[in-house]
Amino acid sequence: MPETEFGLMQGEDRSHWIRLRTLIMLRWIAIAGQLIAITVAQLLYNLQLDLGLCLLAIGVSVISNLLAIFVFPENKRLSEFENFLMVLFDLLQLGFLLYLTGGLHNPFALLVLAPVTISAAMMGLRSTLIIGGTAIILVTLMAEFHMPLRTAQGFVLRIPDIFIFGNWTAIVIAILFMGANSFRISTEMRRMSDAVAATQLALSREQKLTDLGGVVAAAAHELGTPLATIKLASGELIDELEDHPDLRDDAQLIREQAERCRHILRDMGRAGKDDLHLRQAPLSTVIHEAAEPHLNRGREILFDEGPLEDGSFQHPTILRKPEIIHGLRNLVQNAVDFSRTRVWIDATWNDDQICLHIYDDGRGFPPHLIGRIGDPFMRRRRSESDRKQRPEYQGMGLGLFIAKTLLERTGAELTFANGASKPLPHSPERRGAIVNVTWPREKIDALVGENAVPKGENKWIEV
């Protein structure tokens, strides 16, 4: 399922979510810390610093902050490139300040990790690589080129070269590790957030369709009686207006239009009002409703149902939830997409559980992805043969994620396997993918248990 269908955002788009004021506030905190560090170094430890250049470096940050405050509105959202420039400026300013204060001999050299972590958390891969590479270059240069720290007596404060090398190694490793770790975690969070948003949108759409179907069914039911009355009255008028051909034709037209309305409403709404009847349905009805959009896609879909050996022969009636319908529909779509000619949907039940098994005769799930099925955005490189067989398919794992999430909300447990690894002796042609969906019966049974739909008369719809 392509992500554009749900309007999902990439990491570059999410950079627009960062407000300029947020980075300005972080910069003010950094400026305050730098001023405090320089003041303590001079007043408490009597270190000889080039105070003019240090204040110049800090003053540039102050001026840039003030310009940003007065030039841009408070609700300014930064683009990817603007975010990159802000973070790169902070990194270069910090590098210059560290150059003036001892380079890697200054314990505050670890602060170069902050811009790298920020870029990895909110920007794309290219910007993060540039920021990380720049940080490594600055750290490498500061190991050799820097202004020494001097005491009040003129002694140079320096640490042994082996510790300088250790500091450089530790900072470079930290840049690589923290940058990669932050980027990976933030990417996973963004993907999961997008996938959950897509799930909510899919569920909302299915719920709207269900509600619309209920309203249509209710309208069909309510309008049936007045239309029947119109038809009856017009029929009596036709009989009484034998001597008035013009009026009789008008009555005939009224009757024909009433009959037409009755047929339209009968097609629009098949059964009753949107109340108790639409909340429940036989298991087979729900399965067929879920599979209906894929029945005419060039694949044969075979249905089979029956009780398990220890189960009741009575066909179960389950809750007709949008989560169940949309989740099963996505599973059937995936089976049809990857099958060669045929898909099997088997339903079984007993007194404790209801099971659904979906098989196809395709190539099955990629073995190396079996453990990750249900994760969103599993983009993988497609083979040339796969592109030729299915050039239109652009799946990213989002459909299976939505199906798994929605069905698990209803209490289901999903397992995925391949028929080649678990062949069925009575049906060896089911060698493709296998999806098993199992519900505890009390979770979706509409007749018994805590979720049973209450019985009663239909309620009139207030108009």
C-alpha positions as CSV (number, residue, x, y, z in Angstrom):
1,M,0.0,0.0,0.0
2,P,1.7,3.2,-1.1
3,E,2.3,5.7,1.6
4,T,1.0,8.6,-0.5
5,E,-2.5,7.2,-0.2
6,F,-2.6,8.4,3.4
7,G,-0.5,11.5,2.9
8,L,2.3,10.3,5.1
9,M,5.4,12.4,5.7
10,Q,9.0,11.6,5.1
11,G,11.8,12.8,7.5
12,E,12.5,15.8,5.4
13,D,8.9,16.9,5.6
14,R,8.9,16.6,9.3
15,S,11.6,19.2,9.7
16,H,8.9,21.7,8.9
17,W,7.4,20.8,12.3
18,I,10.3,22.4,14.2
19,R,9.7,26.0,15.3
20,L,12.4,28.6,14.9
21,R,11.6,29.6,18.5
22,T,12.6,26.2,19.8
23,L,16.1,26.4,18.3
24,I,16.4,30.0,19.4
25,M,15.7,28.9,23.0
26,L,18.3,26.1,22.8
27,R,20.8,28.6,21.5
28,W,20.1,31.0,24.3
29,I,20.8,28.2,26.8
30,A,24.1,27.4,24.9
31,I,25.1,31.1,25.0
32,A,24.4,31.3,28.7
33,G,26.5,28.2,29.3
34,Q,29.4,29.5,27.3
35,L,29.4,32.8,29.1
36,I,29.3,31.1,32.5
37,A,32.2,28.7,31.5
38,I,34.4,31.6,30.3
39,T,33.6,33.7,33.4
40,V,34.4,30.9,35.8
41,A,37.6,30.0,33.9
42,Q,38.9,33.6,34.2
43,L,37.7,34.6,37.7
44,L,37.9,31.3,39.6
45,Y,40.9,29.6,37.8
46,N,42.7,32.7,36.5
47,L,43.1,31.2,33.0
48,Q,44.5,33.6,30.4
49,L,41.9,33.6,27.5
50,D,41.7,35.8,24.5
51,L,38.5,37.4,26.0
52,G,37.9,39.6,23.0
53,L,37.7,36.8,20.5
54,C,35.7,34.6,22.9
55,L,33.1,37.4,23.4
56,L,33.1,37.9,19.6
57,A,32.2,34.3,19.0
58,I,29.5,34.4,21.6
59,G,28.3,37.8,20.3
60,V,27.8,36.4,16.8
61,S,25.3,33.9,18.3
62,V,23.6,36.6,20.3
63,I,23.2,38.8,17.2
64,S,21.9,35.9,15.0
65,N,19.3,35.1,17.7
66,L,18.2,38.7,17.9
67,L,17.9,39.0,14.2
68,A,15.9,35.8,14.0
69,I,13.5,37.0,16.8
70,F,12.8,40.4,15.1
71,V,12.9,39.3,11.5
72,F,10.8,36.1,11.6
73,P,7.3,35.6,13.1
74,E,7.0,33.6,16.3
75,N,5.3,30.7,14.6
76,K,7.9,30.4,11.9
77,R,8.5,26.7,10.9
78,L,11.9,25.8,9.6
79,S,12.4,23.9,6.4
80,E,15.0,21.1,6.1
81,F,17.6,23.5,4.6
82,E,17.0,26.2,7.2
83,N,17.3,23.7,10.0
84,F,20.6,22.5,8.5
85,L,22.0,26.0,8.4
86,M,21.0,26.7,12.0
87,V,22.7,23.6,13.3
88,L,25.7,24.0,11.1
89,F,26.1,27.6,12.3
90,D,26.0,26.4,16.0
91,L,28.6,23.7,15.3
92,L,31.0,26.1,13.6
93,Q,30.5,28.7,16.4
94,L,31.3,26.0,19.0
95,G,34.3,24.8,17.0
96,F,35.7,28.3,16.9
97,L,35.2,28.9,20.6
98,L,36.9,25.6,21.4
99,Y,39.8,26.6,19.1
100,L,40.2,29.7,21.3
101,T,40.1,27.7,24.5
102,G,42.5,24.8,24.1
103,G,40.9,22.5,21.5
104,L,40.8,18.9,22.7
105,H,42.6,20.0,25.9
106,N,39.3,21.6,26.9
107,P,36.9,19.1,28.5
108,F,33.9,21.0,26.9
109,A,35.0,19.6,23.5
110,L,32.4,16.9,24.1
111,L,29.7,19.5,23.4
112,V,30.2,19.0,19.6
113,L,28.0,15.9,20.1
114,A,25.0,18.2,20.7
115,P,24.6,19.5,17.1
116,V,25.1,16.0,15.7
117,T,22.4,14.6,17.9
118,I,20.0,17.4,17.1
119,S,20.5,17.0,13.4
120,A,20.1,13.2,13.6
121,A,16.8,13.6,15.5
122,M,15.1,16.0,13.3
123,M,16.7,16.0,9.8
124,G,17.2,13.7,6.9
125,L,20.2,11.4,6.3
126,R,22.1,13.7,4.0
127,S,22.0,16.6,6.4
128,T,22.9,14.4,9.3
129,L,25.9,13.0,7.4
130,I,27.2,16.5,6.5
131,I,26.8,17.7,10.1
132,G,28.5,14.6,11.5
133,G,31.3,14.8,8.9
134,T,31.9,18.5,9.7
135,A,32.0,17.7,13.5
136,I,34.7,15.0,12.9
137,I,36.7,17.4,10.7
138,L,36.6,20.1,13.4
139,V,37.6,17.6,16.2
140,T,40.5,16.4,14.1
141,L,41.7,19.9,13.4
142,M,41.3,21.0,17.0
143,A,43.6,18.1,18.1
144,E,46.5,19.9,16.3
145,F,45.5,23.5,15.9
146,H,44.2,25.5,18.8
147,M,45.2,28.3,21.1
148,P,46.7,26.9,24.3
149,L,45.2,27.4,27.8
150,R,47.6,29.4,30.0
151,T,47.5,30.0,33.7
152,A,48.1,33.4,35.3
153,Q,51.8,32.6,35.6
154,G,52.0,31.8,31.9
155,F,52.2,28.0,32.2
156,V,50.5,26.1,29.3
157,L,47.9,23.6,30.4
158,R,48.0,20.5,28.3
159,I,47.4,16.8,28.7
160,P,49.6,14.0,27.4
161,D,49.3,13.2,23.7
162,I,48.0,9.8,24.4
163,F,45.0,11.3,26.2
164,I,44.5,13.7,23.3
165,F,44.3,10.7,21.0
166,G,42.0,9.0,23.4
167,N,39.7,12.1,23.5
168,W,39.7,12.3,19.8
169,T,38.9,8.6,19.4
170,A,36.2,8.8,22.0
171,I,34.5,11.9,20.5
172,V,34.6,10.5,16.9
173,I,33.1,7.2,18.1
174,A,30.5,9.0,20.1
175,I,29.6,11.2,17.0
176,L,29.2,8.0,14.9
177,F,27.4,6.0,17.5
178,M,25.1,8.7,18.9
179,G,24.4,10.1,15.5
180,A,23.5,6.7,14.0
181,N,21.5,5.7,17.1
182,S,19.5,9.0,17.3
183,F,18.8,8.9,13.5
184,R,17.7,5.2,13.7
185,I,15.5,5.7,16.7
186,S,13.9,8.9,15.4
187,T,13.3,7.2,12.0
188,E,11.6,4.3,13.7
189,M,9.4,6.7,15.7
190,R,8.5,8.6,12.6
191,R,7.6,5.5,10.7
192,M,5.5,4.1,13.5
193,S,3.8,7.5,14.0
194,D,3.0,7.6,10.2
195,A,1.8,4.0,10.3
196,V,-0.4,4.5,13.3
197,A,-1.9,7.6,11.6
198,A,-2.6,5.6,8.5
199,T,-4.2,2.9,10.7
200,Q,-6.5,5.5,12.3
201,L,-7.4,7.0,8.9
202,A,-8.2,3.6,7.5
203,L,-10.4,2.7,10.5
204,S,-12.1,6.1,10.4
205,R,-12.8,5.6,6.7
206,E,-14.2,2.1,7.3
207,Q,-16.3,3.5,10.2
208,K,-17.7,6.2,8.0
209,L,-18.7,3.7,5.3
210,T,-20.4,1.5,8.0
211,D,-22.3,4.6,9.3
212,L,-23.3,5.6,5.8
213,G,-24.5,2.2,5.0
214,G,-26.6,2.3,8.2
215,V,-28.1,5.6,7.3
216,V,-29.0,4.4,3.8
217,A,-30.5,1.3,5.2
218,A,-32.6,3.3,7.7
219,A,-33.7,5.6,5.0
220,A,-34.7,2.7,2.7
221,H,-36.7,1.2,5.6
222,E,-38.4,4.3,6.7
223,L,-39.4,5.5,3.2
224,G,-40.8,2.1,2.2
225,T,-44.1,2.7,3.9
226,P,-44.9,6.2,2.4
227,L,-43.9,5.0,-1.1
228,A,-46.2,2.0,-0.8
229,T,-49.0,4.4,0.3
230,I,-48.3,6.6,-2.7
231,K,-48.3,3.6,-5.0
232,L,-51.6,2.4,-3.6
233,A,-53.3,5.8,-3.8
234,S,-52.1,6.4,-7.3
235,G,-53.4,3.0,-8.4
236,E,-56.8,3.9,-7.0
237,L,-56.7,7.3,-8.9
238,I,-55.9,5.5,-12.1
239,D,-59.0,3.4,-11.8
240,E,-61.2,6.4,-10.9
241,L,-59.9,8.6,-13.7
242,E,-60.9,6.4,-16.7
243,D,-62.9,9.3,-18.1
244,H,-60.1,11.9,-17.7
245,P,-57.1,10.7,-19.8
246,D,-54.8,13.6,-19.0
247,L,-55.3,13.2,-15.2
248,R,-55.0,9.5,-15.5
249,D,-51.6,9.8,-17.3
250,D,-50.4,12.0,-14.4
251,A,-51.5,9.4,-11.8
252,Q,-49.8,6.7,-13.9
253,L,-46.6,8.8,-13.9
254,I,-46.8,9.2,-10.1
255,R,-47.1,5.4,-9.7
256,E,-44.2,4.7,-12.0
257,Q,-41.9,7.2,-10.2
258,A,-42.9,5.8,-6.8
259,E,-42.1,2.3,-8.0
260,R,-38.8,3.6,-9.3
261,C,-38.0,5.1,-5.9
262,R,-38.8,1.8,-4.2
263,H,-36.4,-0.1,-6.4
264,I,-33.6,2.5,-5.9
265,L,-34.1,2.3,-2.1
266,R,-34.2,-1.5,-2.1
267,D,-30.8,-1.5,-3.9
268,M,-29.4,1.1,-1.5
269,G,-30.4,-0.6,1.7
270,R,-30.8,-4.3,2.1
271,A,-31.9,-4.8,5.6
272,G,-33.4,-2.6,8.3
273,K,-32.2,0.3,10.3
274,D,-28.7,1.1,11.6
275,D,-29.2,-0.5,14.9
276,L,-28.9,-4.1,16.2
277,H,-28.9,-5.7,12.8
278,L,-25.8,-3.8,11.5
279,R,-23.8,-4.5,14.6
280,Q,-23.6,-8.3,14.0
281,A,-23.5,-10.7,11.1
282,P,-22.7,-14.3,10.5
283,L,-19.0,-15.1,10.2
284,S,-19.3,-16.1,6.6
285,T,-21.1,-12.8,5.7
286,V,-18.3,-10.7,7.3
287,I,-15.6,-12.7,5.5
288,H,-17.4,-12.3,2.1
289,E,-17.9,-8.6,2.8
290,A,-14.2,-8.2,3.5
291,A,-13.2,-10.2,0.4
292,E,-15.8,-8.7,-2.0
293,P,-13.6,-5.9,-3.5
294,H,-11.0,-8.5,-4.6
295,L,-13.4,-11.1,-6.1
296,N,-13.0,-9.8,-9.7
297,R,-9.3,-9.3,-9.8
298,G,-8.4,-12.3,-11.9
299,R,-7.8,-14.7,-9.0
300,E,-10.1,-17.4,-7.8
301,I,-11.0,-17.0,-4.2
302,L,-12.4,-20.2,-2.5
303,F,-14.3,-20.1,0.8
304,D,-14.6,-23.0,3.2
305,E,-16.0,-23.1,6.7
306,G,-16.9,-25.6,9.3
307,P,-16.6,-26.4,13.0
308,L,-13.5,-28.0,14.6
309,E,-13.8,-31.5,15.9
310,D,-14.8,-30.3,19.4
311,G,-16.9,-27.4,18.2
312,S,-20.6,-26.7,17.8
313,F,-22.2,-27.1,14.4
314,Q,-24.0,-23.8,14.8
315,H,-22.6,-21.1,12.6
316,P,-21.1,-18.3,14.8
317,T,-22.5,-14.8,14.6
318,I,-19.8,-12.2,15.3
319,L,-19.5,-8.5,15.8
320,R,-19.5,-6.6,12.6
321,K,-16.7,-4.2,13.5
322,P,-14.9,-1.9,11.0
323,E,-11.6,-3.1,12.4
324,I,-12.4,-6.7,11.5
325,I,-13.7,-5.9,8.0
326,H,-10.8,-3.6,7.0
327,G,-8.2,-5.8,8.6
328,L,-9.4,-8.9,6.8
329,R,-9.7,-7.0,3.6
330,N,-6.0,-6.0,3.7
331,L,-5.0,-9.6,4.3
332,V,-7.1,-10.8,1.4
333,Q,-5.7,-8.0,-0.8
334,N,-2.1,-9.1,0.1
335,A,-3.0,-12.7,-0.7
336,V,-4.5,-11.8,-4.1
337,D,-1.6,-9.5,-4.9
338,F,1.0,-12.3,-4.4
339,S,-1.0,-15.3,-5.6
340,R,-0.7,-16.9,-9.0
341,T,-4.2,-18.1,-9.6
342,R,-6.0,-19.0,-6.4
343,V,-6.6,-17.9,-2.8
344,W,-8.2,-20.0,-0.1
345,I,-10.1,-18.6,2.9
346,D,-11.0,-21.2,5.6
347,A,-13.0,-20.4,8.7
348,T,-13.2,-22.8,11.7
349,W,-14.6,-22.5,15.1
350,N,-15.3,-24.3,18.4
351,D,-16.7,-23.2,21.7
352,D,-13.5,-21.4,22.7
353,Q,-12.1,-19.7,19.6
354,I,-12.8,-18.7,16.0
355,C,-10.0,-19.2,13.5
356,L,-9.5,-17.8,10.0
357,H,-6.8,-19.2,7.6
358,I,-5.8,-17.4,4.4
359,Y,-3.7,-19.3,1.9
360,D,-2.4,-18.5,-1.6
361,D,-0.5,-20.4,-4.3
362,G,2.2,-17.7,-4.7
363,R,5.9,-17.7,-3.7
364,G,5.2,-17.0,-0.1
365,F,6.7,-14.4,2.3
366,P,10.5,-13.7,1.9
367,P,12.1,-16.0,4.4
368,H,14.3,-13.3,5.8
369,L,11.3,-11.1,6.5
370,I,9.1,-13.6,8.3
371,G,10.0,-12.2,11.7
372,R,9.4,-8.6,10.6
373,I,6.0,-9.1,9.0
374,G,3.7,-6.5,10.5
375,D,6.3,-3.8,10.8
376,P,5.5,-0.7,8.7
377,F,7.5,0.5,5.7
378,M,9.6,-2.6,5.1
379,R,11.0,-1.4,1.8
380,R,13.2,-3.9,0.1
381,R,14.9,-4.1,-3.3
382,R,12.7,-5.9,-5.8
383,S,14.2,-8.4,-8.2
384,E,14.0,-7.9,-12.0
385,S,11.6,-10.8,-12.4
386,D,9.3,-9.4,-9.7
387,R,9.2,-6.1,-11.4
388,K,8.2,-7.7,-14.7
389,Q,5.5,-9.9,-13.1
390,R,4.0,-7.1,-11.0
391,P,5.2,-3.7,-12.2
392,E,2.3,-1.8,-10.5
393,Y,3.0,-3.1,-7.0
394,Q,4.7,-0.6,-4.7
395,G,4.0,-2.3,-1.3
396,M,5.9,-1.1,1.8
397,G,4.4,-3.4,4.5
398,L,1.9,-0.8,5.6
399,G,-1.1,-2.8,4.6
400,L,-0.1,-5.8,6.7
401,F,0.7,-3.4,9.6
402,I,-2.7,-1.9,9.4
403,A,-4.3,-5.3,9.2
404,K,-2.3,-6.6,12.2
405,T,-2.9,-3.5,14.3
406,L,-6.7,-3.4,13.6
407,L,-7.3,-7.1,14.2
408,E,-5.2,-7.2,17.3
409,R,-7.4,-4.4,18.7
410,T,-10.3,-6.9,18.4
411,G,-8.4,-9.5,20.4
412,A,-7.0,-11.5,17.5
413,E,-3.6,-13.2,17.3
414,L,-1.9,-13.3,13.9
415,T,0.8,-15.7,12.8
416,F,2.5,-15.7,9.4
417,A,4.2,-18.7,7.7
418,N,4.9,-20.2,4.3
419,G,3.2,-23.2,2.8
420,A,6.5,-24.5,1.5
421,S,7.8,-24.9,5.1
422,K,4.5,-26.2,6.4
423,P,2.8,-28.1,3.6
424,L,-0.7,-29.3,4.0
425,P,-1.0,-33.0,3.2
426,H,-4.6,-32.7,1.9
427,S,-3.9,-29.6,-0.2
428,P,-0.3,-29.4,-1.4
429,E,-1.1,-26.6,-3.9
430,R,-1.4,-24.2,-1.0
431,R,2.3,-23.6,-1.1
432,G,2.4,-19.8,-0.8
433,A,1.9,-17.5,2.2
434,I,-0.2,-18.5,5.2
435,V,-1.9,-16.1,7.5
436,N,-3.7,-17.4,10.6
437,V,-6.0,-15.2,12.6
438,T,-7.4,-16.5,15.8
439,W,-9.9,-14.8,18.2
440,P,-10.9,-16.0,21.6
441,R,-14.6,-16.6,20.9
442,E,-15.8,-14.3,23.7
443,K,-14.0,-11.3,22.1
444,I,-16.1,-11.2,18.9
445,D,-19.1,-13.5,19.5
446,A,-22.2,-11.3,19.1
447,L,-24.6,-13.8,20.8
448,V,-22.9,-14.8,24.0
449,G,-20.3,-13.4,26.3
450,E,-19.4,-9.8,27.4
451,N,-19.6,-8.4,23.8
452,A,-23.0,-9.9,23.0
453,V,-25.3,-7.4,21.1
454,P,-28.4,-6.7,23.2
455,K,-31.6,-7.9,21.8
456,G,-34.6,-5.8,21.4
457,E,-36.9,-3.9,19.1
458,N,-35.5,-1.5,16.5
459,K,-35.7,2.1,17.6
460,W,-37.3,4.7,15.5
461,I,-35.0,7.3,14.0
462,E,-35.8,10.8,15.1
463,V,-36.0,13.2,12.2
